[in-house]
Amino acid sequence: MEENVWSKEEVNAIMKEYIVISLYVDDKKLLPAAERFTYKNKQGLSINIRTVGDKWSAFETENFKNNAQPLYAILNTDEKLLTYPSAVAGPGEYKDWLQCGLDAFNKK
């Protein structure tokens, strides 16, 4: 995505309106011992959070009901979704998705 979609001028121009945060759900780097914990999800299941990927995977699953990589979401400053989360898309589709989020933000 970064190479083939975000680099396109029509996409990059809209992305400049956003703060982009990447959550790497497959990162196997161990968290420092003080940051490791067991999380009880909304279904009551216990999940051991030991790696960077564990942390972001649990966050993504709980907040977006999806555990895909990549998965893109647009939130406003109140942490509310502005448009549906999106998986991989081509430049035109991704640009339209970004614009939809920007339009929703500007309507508030």
C-alpha positions as CSV (number, residue, x, y, z in Angstrom):
1,M,0.0,0.0,0.0
2,E,2.7,2.5,1.0
3,E,4.6,1.9,-2.2
4,N,1.8,1.4,-4.8
5,V,-1.1,3.4,-3.4
6,W,-0.1,6.0,-0.9
7,S,2.6,7.2,-3.3
8,K,0.1,8.1,-6.0
9,E,-0.3,11.9,-6.1
10,E,-4.2,11.8,-6.0
11,V,-4.0,9.6,-2.9
12,N,-1.1,11.4,-1.2
13,A,-2.8,14.8,-1.6
14,I,-5.8,13.6,0.5
15,M,-3.6,11.7,3.0
16,K,-2.0,15.0,3.9
17,E,-5.3,15.9,5.6
18,Y,-4.9,13.0,8.0
19,I,-2.6,11.8,10.8
20,V,-1.6,8.3,9.8
21,I,-1.0,5.7,12.5
22,S,0.1,2.2,11.7
23,L,-0.7,-0.8,14.0
24,Y,1.4,-3.8,13.1
25,V,-0.5,-6.8,14.3
26,D,2.2,-9.2,13.2
27,D,5.0,-7.6,15.1
28,K,6.6,-10.4,17.3
29,K,8.8,-8.0,19.3
30,L,8.2,-8.7,23.0
31,L,6.8,-5.9,25.1
32,P,8.8,-4.8,28.2
33,A,7.8,-7.0,31.1
34,A,5.9,-4.2,32.8
35,E,3.7,-3.8,29.7
36,R,2.7,-7.4,29.4
37,F,-0.8,-8.3,30.7
38,T,-3.8,-10.6,30.3
39,Y,-6.7,-8.9,28.7
40,K,-10.3,-10.0,29.0
41,N,-12.1,-9.3,25.8
42,K,-15.8,-8.4,25.2
43,Q,-16.7,-12.1,25.0
44,G,-15.0,-12.8,28.3
45,L,-12.0,-14.6,26.8
46,S,-8.6,-14.0,28.3
47,I,-5.9,-12.9,25.9
48,N,-2.2,-12.8,26.8
49,I,-0.7,-9.6,25.6
50,R,3.0,-10.3,25.3
51,T,4.1,-8.8,22.0
52,V,3.5,-5.5,20.1
53,G,1.4,-7.5,17.6
54,D,-0.7,-9.0,20.4
55,K,-1.5,-5.6,21.7
56,W,-2.5,-4.1,18.3
57,S,-4.3,-7.3,17.3
58,A,-6.5,-7.2,20.4
59,F,-7.1,-3.5,19.8
60,E,-8.1,-4.0,16.2
61,T,-10.4,-6.9,17.0
62,E,-12.2,-5.2,19.9
63,N,-12.6,-1.8,18.1
64,F,-13.1,-2.8,14.5
65,K,-14.3,-6.4,14.8
66,N,-11.6,-7.4,12.3
67,N,-8.1,-8.8,12.6
68,A,-6.8,-8.2,9.0
69,Q,-3.6,-6.8,7.9
70,P,-3.7,-4.3,6.5
71,L,-6.9,-2.8,7.8
72,Y,-7.5,1.0,7.5
73,A,-9.9,3.0,9.7
74,I,-10.7,6.7,9.8
75,L,-11.5,8.1,13.2
76,N,-12.4,11.7,14.2
77,T,-10.9,13.4,17.3
78,D,-13.5,11.8,19.4
79,E,-12.4,8.3,18.3
80,K,-15.6,7.7,16.3
81,L,-15.4,5.9,13.0
82,L,-16.1,8.3,10.1
83,T,-16.4,5.6,7.5
84,Y,-16.3,1.8,7.4
85,P,-12.9,0.2,7.9
86,S,-11.2,-0.9,4.6
87,A,-8.8,-3.6,3.6
88,V,-6.5,-3.4,0.6
89,A,-7.7,-1.4,-2.3
90,G,-6.4,0.1,-5.5
91,P,-5.5,3.8,-5.8
92,G,-8.9,5.0,-7.1
93,E,-10.9,3.1,-4.5
94,Y,-8.6,4.1,-1.7
95,K,-8.8,7.8,-2.7
96,D,-12.6,7.6,-2.7
97,W,-12.6,6.0,0.7
98,L,-10.2,8.6,2.1
99,Q,-12.4,11.4,0.6
100,C,-15.5,9.8,2.2
101,G,-13.9,10.0,5.6
102,L,-12.8,13.6,5.0
103,D,-16.3,14.6,3.9
104,A,-17.8,13.0,7.0
105,F,-15.3,14.9,9.2
106,N,-16.1,18.2,7.5
107,K,-19.9,17.7,8.0
108,K,-19.6,17.8,11.8
